[in-house]
Amino acid sequence: MHLSKKCSAFKVVLGALVLVALLQMIYLSFLSKLHGKQQRYRYSELFGSSGKKNVNPEKNSRKERLRYSLSTGGIFDPSGQYRVYKNLIKSDFSTNQKPGADASSHFLALATHTSINNLHHLNSLVERWQNPLSVAIFAHGQDVKFATALVYALTIFCPQIQALVDFHLVCHSGQMASFPEQDREHFTGLEDCAAVFARLETHRDKYQNYAIGGNGNVSYPNNLLRNVARGGTEANYILVIDIDMAPSADLHQQFLALVMRREPATDEVFVLPAFEIRHVRKMPATKSELVQLYQVGEVRPFYEELCPRCQAPTNYSQWVNRHSQGLGPLDVAYTLSWVDPWEPFYIGHRTVPLYDENFRQYGFNRISQACELHVAGYRFSVLNSAFVVHKGFKVQGEFHSRKDEENRRNRLLFRSFKEGLKTKYPSSPRRC
C-alpha cells in the first residue's frame, strides 16, 4: 500500500514536469515566432516594397534616394584611384533646405571623416554638436557593403542622425557600392539606434589605425575625405575635425553670436585650441571644466607626447591662464601668425583653400593645408573659450608598423608641395 502511494505520487510529479516542459517549448516557440515577426517587420521597414500600403512614405523616400545615389556609380577623384559617392544619404535638414530659408541654422557646419572602424564615435559627436554635420566614410573590400548597410540603418533608426547628418562614401575606384537589400546578415538584430551603434562597435578593433585591408597596403585618403566632407555642406563656415574628437558645447550658437557682433575678415580663420583627454574621463563641455582637468593632468595639449611642437604655437599657457576662463561671450583672445610646424584646428569660411589630396596615410596632411593658408595671407585668431578634445592620449607605440615610412614619404611630398606654393602664390612674401 505504501509503495502504491509512492508510485502514484511519482506519476503526478512526472506528469507535472512533462507539462512544464511542454509549456516551456510552446513559450519558446512563441518567442521565436515573435522575434521572427519583429525581424520581418524591421526588415520591411528598411526594404519594404514601394507598392505596399504599410510602408512609411518617408522611409520609402529615403530608400529611393539611396538607390538613386548608388545608381550613379559615384564619381572618380582627380587621381582616378578613388570612387566618391557624394551625398550618399542626405539629412532631412539638407533635403528640406529651401532657398531664402533662415540661414542661421546652416551658418556653421561640422565636417569629419572616418573609416568604418571609427564610425561608432558618431553617436557622441552628434549628441555634442546637435547641428548640421557632414561625414565622409572610407571603406574597402567587404566593408563597402557593411558601410552602406549600416549608414542606411543609422538614418532609419536614429532620429537625430536622420535629421542632421549627410553621409558620403569613398572607396577604391575598382569597387562599387550597391543597395544592401540582399545583405540580410548586416541587419539581423537591428531594432533601434542603440543596436546599430552596438553593431558598429564590433568593428572598432578590426584593424589598427591606418592599417586597412589586412596587410595595411590600402591608403587612407584623409585629405580627399576632408574635402569631400567640406564640399558636402552648404554652410558658410566649416569646422573640420577627426571623428574621435569633440568641440566644446554650444559652439554653433556661440560662433553665430560672435559673427553677429564682429564681422570676420576675409583672410581670417578661428583657431580652437586642441587637447586630448584620458579615455576614462568624461569629455568636458566648457572651458571651466577643461581647465580643471588640465590642471590635474587628465587633459593635455593634443599630440603632446608625439609632436609637442605641432601644437605649441597655440600658446596653451596664455589661453588657459586668461582671467575670464570663458565665462563671457565667445570672442577672439589673440591673433597669431603661422609658424612651422603648427597644425591648428579652426573654423574657416567655405572659400579657404582645400586640403592637398596627394597626402594620404600618416604625416603632413594637415600641416600642408595650414602652410598654404599662411602663404595665401591668412591670419589665425584664437578663440577665447572654444576648444576641441581628442578621446584618449596619443602615445608612442599605438600606431601601425608603416607609420615612420609613410612619414618619410610625405615629408618629401611636403617639400615639393612648398615649392609649388611659390608658383601658386607668386606675389606672396610668405614662405613655409
Secondary structure, DSSP 8 states (H G I E B T S, - for coil): -HHHHHHHHHHHHHHHHHHHHHHHHHHHHHHHHHHHHHHHHHHHHHH--TT-TTS-HHHHHHHHHHHHHHHTT-EE-TTSSEEEEEEEE--HHHHH--TTS--GGGSEEEEEEEEGGGGGGHHHHHHHH-S-EEEEEE--TTHHHHHHHHHHHHHHH-HHHHHHEEEEEEEETT-----GGG-GGGTTT--SHHHHHHHHHTTTTSS-TT-BSSSS-B---HHHHHHHHHHT---SEEEEEETTEEE-TTHHHHHHHHHHHS---TTEEEEE-EEEE-TTS----SHHHHHHHHHTTSEEETTTTT-GGGTGGG-HHHHHT-TTTT-S---EEEEE---TT---EEEEETTS----TT--SSSSTTHHHHHHHHHTT-EEEEESS--EEEES---TT-S-TTHHHHHHHHHHHHHHHHHHHHHHSTT-----
